[in-house]
Amino acid sequence: MDQSLQTTYRDTAVASAEQRNRVLRNTYWLLALSMVPTVLGAWVGLQTGIARAMTPGIGLIVFLAGAFGFMFAIEKFKNSAAGVPILLGFTFFMGVMLSRLLGVVLGMGNGASLVMTAFAGTGLIFFGMATLSSIVKRDLSGMAKFMFVGMVMVFVAAIANVFLQSGALMITIAVVAIAVFSFFILHDLKRVADGEETNYITATLGVYLSIYNVFQSLLAILGIAGGED
C-alpha cells in the first residue's frame, strides 16, 4: 500500500514538473514570437505617423480602450485557439502606440543608438530576472501587493503627465516603472516555474507588458537625458 502511494506521488510530481516546464517553455516561445508583431506595429506606426497624429488626450483614450479591450479578449479566449492570435494582435497594437515615443527619439541626432541601448538594457533586465526566477525560493506574493500599489501610482502619474508634460516627472515615473516592472518579470516567471500559473497565454501577457514598460521607460529616460539635437 505504502509503495503504491509513493509510486503514485512520484508519478504525479514528475507530471507536475513536466507541466511546469511545458508552460514555461511555451511562455518563452510565445514571448519571443510576440516581439515580431510589436516591431511590425512600430514600423507601421512610424511609416504612417498615425500615433503622432493624435493629440495627447485622444492618444490616451485610444491606448486605454485598445489595451483594455484586447486584454479582456485575451482573458476570455485564453483557453481556446483564438487566444494566441488575439495576443499577437494586441502586441501589434502596442507596437503602433509605441511608435509615438520611438519617432521622437529617432528624430534625435543619436536616436538610433538610444533605441539600441534601451533594447539592450531591457534584454539585460529580462535575462537577469529570468535567471533570478529559477534561483529565488522566497514567496514573493507579499512584495507583489506592495509593487501593485506602485504600479497603480505609476499608471495614475503617467496619465496626469500626458497633460502636464513635465520632463522631471516623466523621468521619475520611468525610474519607478523600471523597478516595479522588473520585479513583475521576476514575479510572473517565478509563478510559472512554481506551477502557480498554468496558462502560458496569461503568463506571456503579464511578462510582455512588463518588458514593454521597461523598454518604454528606458527609452524615455535616454531620450530626455541623453538625446542630441
C-alpha positions, 0 to 999 in steps of 0.5 A: 500500500505504502509503495503504491502511494509513493509510486503514485506521488512520484508519478504525479510530481514528475507530471507536475514538473513536466507541466511546469516546464511545458508552460514555461517553455511555451511562455518563452516561445510565445514571448519571443514570437510576440516581439515580431508583431510589436516591431511590425506595429512600430514600423507601421506606426512610424511609416504612417505617423498615425500615433503622432497624429493624435493629440495627447488626450485622444492618444490616451483614450485610444491606448486605454480602450485598445489595451483594455479591450484586447486584454479582456479578449485575451482573458476570455479566449485564453483557453481556446485557439483564438487566444494566441492570435488575439495576443499577437494582435494586441502586441501589434497594437502596442507596437503602433502606440509605441511608435509615438515615443520611438519617432521622437527619439529617432528624430534625435541626432543619436536616436538610433543608438538610444533605441539600441541601448534601451533594447539592450538594457531591457534584454539585460533586465529580462535575462537577469530576472529570468535567471533570478526566477529559477534561483529565488525560493522566497514567496514573493506574493507579499512584495507583489501587493506592495509593487501593485500599489506602485504600479497603480501610482505609476499608471495614475502619474503617467496619465496626469503627465500626458497633460502636464508634460513635465520632463522631471516627472516623466523621468521619475515615473520611468525610474519607478516603472523600471523597478516595479516592472522588473520585479513583475518579470521576476514575479510572473516567471517565478509563478510559472516555474512554481506551477502557480500559473498554468496558462502560458497565454496569461503568463506571456501577457503579464511578462510582455507588458512588463518588458514593454514598460521597461523598454518604454521607460528606458527609452524615455529616460535616454531620450530626455537625458541623453538625446542630441539635437 
